[in-house]
Amino acid sequence: MMPGTGRKRRRLFRWSWRLANSRSGNIGVAVVSFAEATVLPVPLEAVLAPLMLLNPKRGWTLAAMATIGCLAAAAVGYVVGWLFFESVGLLLIDTFGWQEGLATTQEWMKAYGFFAVFVIGVVPIPFQTAMLLAGATGMAFPLFMLAAALSRGARYFGLAFVMIKTSSLRKRRRGVKPV
């Protein structure tokens, strides 16, 4: 173990516990979700899982807030792709190193549209690429938002289900009544 990692873990745990039990936790999750869907390279699940495990009563609410934040970011990403793909969109793709999946995602988007966005929203491919390319290829906005809502919702609500069940199993094993 690296020196100081125990202290960092404890600080991260305390921060997660405070966020999981605070009123502003919901808004914080939505903001982090927006940032993750646009520019943050860290998967949101790394933040959501401990929050949901620490406070399973709020698991569904946290999943909803994460979905809302992601959908707001998806709308922004779509508009950027639609209006500014040649300048801003390509710059973002180069800056964040998403070139590898660009050609494949473009082909998928043109051939499969809704299903391409849905699959990209579920699997660990950067969703930012799908947002930009959906706008750039002129995919119907309502169809794009539906695919984004279903795929990202499945991820976040699926995670909530697993964390809530895990929490109740853990507490039952310890003889503690679930929160």
C-alpha positions in Angstrom: 0.0 0.0 0.0 1.3 3.5 -0.9 2.0 5.8 2.0 -1.0 8.0 2.9 -3.6 5.9 1.0 -5.3 4.9 4.2 -5.8 8.6 5.1 -7.1 9.4 1.6 -9.5 6.5 1.8 -10.9 7.7 5.1 -11.3 11.3 3.8 -13.0 9.9 0.7 -15.3 7.8 2.8 -16.2 10.7 5.1 -16.9 12.9 2.1 -19.0 10.2 0.5 -20.9 9.7 3.8 -21.6 13.5 4.1 -22.7 13.7 0.5 -24.9 10.6 0.8 -26.7 12.1 3.8 -26.9 15.8 2.7 -29.8 17.7 1.1 -27.4 19.0 -1.6 -26.3 15.5 -2.4 -29.0 15.1 -5.1 -27.9 18.3 -6.8 -24.3 17.4 -6.4 -24.9 14.1 -8.1 -26.7 15.8 -11.0 -23.8 18.3 -11.4 -21.2 15.5 -11.3 -23.2 13.5 -13.8 -23.4 16.5 -16.1 -19.6 17.0 -15.8 -18.9 13.3 -16.3 -21.1 13.2 -19.5 -19.3 16.2 -20.9 -15.7 16.4 -19.8 -14.8 14.3 -16.7 -12.9 11.1 -17.6 -14.1 9.3 -14.4 -17.1 7.0 -14.6 -20.0 8.3 -12.5 -20.5 4.8 -11.1 -17.3 5.2 -9.1 -19.1 8.0 -7.2 -22.6 6.6 -7.2 -21.9 3.1 -6.0 -20.6 4.1 -2.6 -23.2 6.8 -2.2 -26.0 4.3 -2.9 -24.4 1.7 -0.6 -24.0 4.2 2.3 -27.6 5.4 2.0 -29.8 2.9 0.2 -33.0 4.8 0.9 -31.8 7.4 -1.5 -30.6 5.0 -4.2 -33.5 5.6 -6.6 -33.3 9.4 -6.1 -29.6 9.4 -6.8 -30.1 7.3 -9.9 -32.8 9.8 -11.1 -30.5 12.8 -10.4 -27.7 11.1 -12.3 -29.9 10.4 -15.2 -31.2 14.0 -15.3 -27.7 15.4 -15.2 -26.6 13.1 -17.9 -29.6 14.0 -20.1 -28.9 17.7 -19.7 -25.3 17.1 -20.8 -26.5 14.9 -23.7 -28.7 17.8 -24.9 -25.7 20.2 -24.8 -23.5 17.6 -26.5 -26.0 17.1 -29.2 -26.3 20.9 -29.9 -22.5 21.2 -30.0 -22.3 18.4 -32.5 -25.2 19.8 -34.5 -23.9 23.4 -34.6 -20.1 23.2 -34.1 -18.9 19.6 -34.9 -16.3 20.7 -37.5 -14.7 23.2 -35.0 -15.5 22.5 -31.4 -16.6 18.9 -31.7 -13.4 17.7 -33.4 -11.3 19.8 -31.0 -13.0 18.0 -28.0 -12.5 14.6 -29.6 -8.8 15.4 -30.2 -8.4 16.9 -26.7 -9.8 14.0 -24.8 -8.4 11.2 -27.0 -11.6 9.9 -28.5 -10.2 9.6 -32.0 -10.0 5.8 -31.7 -13.8 5.3 -31.6 -14.7 8.2 -33.9 -14.8 6.4 -37.3 -16.6 3.3 -35.8 -19.1 5.5 -34.0 -19.8 7.6 -37.1 -20.6 4.4 -39.1 -22.8 3.1 -36.3 -24.6 6.4 -36.0 -25.4 6.5 -39.7 -26.4 2.9 -40.0 -28.2 2.3 -36.6 -29.1 5.7 -35.1 -31.3 5.0 -32.0 -29.7 1.6 -31.4 -26.2 3.0 -31.7 -26.8 5.6 -29.1 -28.5 3.1 -26.9 -25.6 0.6 -27.0 -23.0 3.4 -26.6 -25.0 4.6 -23.6 -24.8 1.2 -21.9 -21.3 0.0 -22.7 -18.1 1.7 -21.6 -17.6 3.7 -24.8 -17.3 7.5 -24.2 -20.9 8.7 -24.5 -19.5 12.2 -25.5 -18.7 10.8 -28.9 -22.3 9.6 -29.4 -23.7 13.0 -28.3 -21.5 14.9 -30.7 -22.0 12.5 -33.6 -25.8 12.3 -33.1 -25.9 16.1 -33.5 -23.4 16.1 -36.4 -25.3 13.4 -38.3 -28.6 15.1 -37.8 -30.2 12.3 -35.8 -33.7 13.3 -34.7 -33.3 15.0 -31.3 -36.3 13.4 -29.6 -35.1 10.0 -30.7 -31.6 10.7 -29.5 -32.9 11.9 -26.1 -35.1 8.8 -25.8 -32.1 6.5 -26.5 -30.0 8.4 -24.0 -32.6 8.3 -21.3 -33.2 4.6 -21.7 -29.6 3.6 -21.9 -28.2 5.9 -19.1 -31.3 5.3 -17.0 -30.7 1.5 -17.3 -27.1 2.0 -16.1 -27.9 4.2 -13.1 -31.1 2.5 -12.0 -29.5 -0.9 -12.5 -26.6 0.2 -10.3 -29.2 1.5 -7.7 -30.9 -1.9 -7.7 -27.6 -3.8 -7.1 -26.4 -1.4 -4.4 -29.7 -1.4 -2.6 -29.9 -5.2 -2.6 -26.2 -5.5 -1.6 -26.8 -3.1 1.3 -29.8 -5.0 2.6 -27.9 -8.3 2.3 -24.9 -6.9 4.1 -27.0 -5.6 7.0 -29.1 -8.8 7.3 -25.9 -10.8 7.6 -24.7 -8.5 10.4 -28.1 -8.7 12.1 -28.8 -5.0 11.4 -32.1 -3.9 10.1 -31.9 -2.3 6.6 -32.0 1.5 6.6 
